[in-house]
Amino acid sequence: MREDKIRFQSGEWGMEGLYHCDKPIKGAVITHPHPLYGGDMFNPVVEAIVAAYQKSGFATLRFNFRGTGRSTGSYDQGIGEQADVAGAVDFLKGEGLQEIHLSGYSFGAWVNAMALQGALSVQGLTMVAPPVAFIDFNDGIRLPMLSAVVAGSRDEFAPPDLIRPLMGHWNPDARIDIIEGADHFFFGFLDEVSRRLVQRIQ
């Protein structure tokens, strides 16, 4: 589906994004993997997440974190990136969307989770391959709006055996969907990522 190039502010920095809206009342912000390892909003898994939310009737906004692509600023170890997520949420609110969800892949999932420990409030959350073996998801994180986590059975950065006990803290009612044979990059499983998310998006 067609996405328009947009820009929005995150403090003093200008973020570039791709926005799709057919006048729904719900919108989703989708965040990308680690920028220092080549992650950006054009990542194939990000595109699979975008497709799932569009199929579910959401407006979608994917964007490049600060210092990535044509977004200004520089990488900020996930701290400033949390402000970028808040800026994206503010953009959707400014577009008149009444219900905002977040979804992220890898580093983006972690940034979303950390942003939600502050003042940021959204109505829904999904995560794809939260990198619990690579970045610290401390035991204090609570994510009551989390509905689903999608992970690969062969993912060394987001191993299901490490995700499961954390979900008891995040939201005991959330579902973890394991894609058998998939690693962190979901090569050959992108359609399955979208399909699983469509089943879980609320």
N, C-alpha and C positions, 0 to 999 in steps of 0.2 A: 504494500500500500504506500501511497505517496507520503513522503515526509518533507517538511519545509525546513530550510536552514534558518535557525534563529540564534539570537544572543541574549544572555541575561547576565545580571550582575551577581557576583559573590564578593561582597565588600568592595574593595577597590579593583578587583579583577573582573575581566569580561570572559564569560564562558561561551563556547560555541556548542550548539546542539542541533538535533534533528527532532522535529515535532510533528506528530500526526494527530489530527483531531477531526472527527466527523460529528462534532457537537454532542458527545456523550456527557454524562454527569460525573463519570469516574475517570481518573487519570493515573498513570503509573510513571514513576521516575525509574529508569534502569541505569545501573552503574557498571563500570567496566573493570577489568582486571588490572594488575599492578603496572603503572606506567613505566617504571624502571625496567620492566621485562617485556616491553613492547605492547602493553595493553592500551587499548583505546576503544572508542565507541563503535568502531567498525569490526570489532572482534566477532567471529562467527557465533559464539555462544551468546553474546549480547544480542545479536540479531535474532537468534532463536527465542530468546526471552521476549524481545519486542514483538515477534510474530505471535507468541502465545497471548500476550495481553491485548493485541489488536483483535485476534480471533475472539477474545472474551468480551469485546465491546468497550475497551478502554481507549482513551487518548493516551499516547505514549510520548515520553521525552527521554531520549538518551543524549548524553553529553560527554564532552571530554573534560576530565578533571584539570585543575590549574596546571599550567606548564605542559599540557599535552595537546598536540595538534595546534589549532589556532586559539586555544584558550590561553589567556595571559597568566602571568605569575610563574611560580615554580613549585615543584613537588614539595610537599610539607608533611611527609611521614604519616599521612592519614588524618592529621589534625585540621589543617586548612581545608582538606577535602570534605570533612564533615560540614563545613560552612558552605561548600559548593552544593552539597545535597540539599541543604536548607534553602539555598538560592533557587534551585530547581523546583522545589516544592512551592516556594513563593511565586514562581513564574506560573505554575499550573493554577494556583489559587487566583492569581491575577487574571487568568483566562476564564474564570468563572466556574471551574470544576469544583464540585461539592464534596467529593470523596477522593482522597489521595492515597495511593499505595506505593510501596517501594519494592524493588527487586534488584539484586545484584549478583554478579558472578565473581567468585574468588575474592580478591582484594576489595572489590566493590561491595560484596556482601558484608565484609568486616566493617568497612566505612559506614554503611547504612546502620548496622547494629550499634556501632559506637555513637553515631549521630542521634539515635533514638534513646540514648541514656541521658541526653540533655533535655533542652526545652522543645525539641522538635516532636511534633505529634502527627501521626498518620493513622489511617484506618485499616491498612492491610500490609502484609509483608511476606515475601517469599525469598528464599536464598538458594543459589545454585553453587555447589562446591565451596562452601565456606572453608577457608584454608586453616583449619584448626591446628594442623601439625606444623604450620609455617608462621602464623601470627597468633599472638596470645588473645584468646577469647576468655577473659577472666570470669570466674565463677559468679561474679556479681551482676552479670548481664541478665536483664529480664526483657523479654520480647512478647508481651501478651497478645500482640496483633499478628504474630507469626502463624501462618497456616501450613506451610510446607517447606521442606528442604529437599532438593534433588541432588543426588551425589552418585558417583560412579563406584562400582565395586573394586576397581583397581586404582583408585585415586590415592597417591602417596601424600598429597598435600591436604586432602579432605577425606581421610579414611572414615568410612561409616562407623567403625568401632570406636572412634574418638568423638564422632558427632553425637551418637546416641545418648551418652550420659549427659552431655551438655544440654540437650533438648529438654531434659527434666528441669533445668534451671530456666531456659529460655521460655518455653511454653509446653507443659506436659501434654496439652491437647493437640499440638502440631504433629503433622505426619512427615516421616522421612521416606522418600521414594528412592530406592536403589536401582540404578541401571546396570544390570549385569554385563561385565566385560568392558565397561567404559573407564577410561582414565580421566585425569584432570581436564583434558582438552576436548573430550567427547567426540573425537574423530569418528565419523560413521554413526554417531548417535544424536545428531543435532535435532532431527525430527522427533526423536523420542523425548528429548528435553522439552520441546514445545508441547508435545502431547501430554506428558506428565503434569506440566504446569497448568495447562488448560483444565485438567481434571481437579486441580487443587485451588485455583484462583477463586476467591470468594467475593 
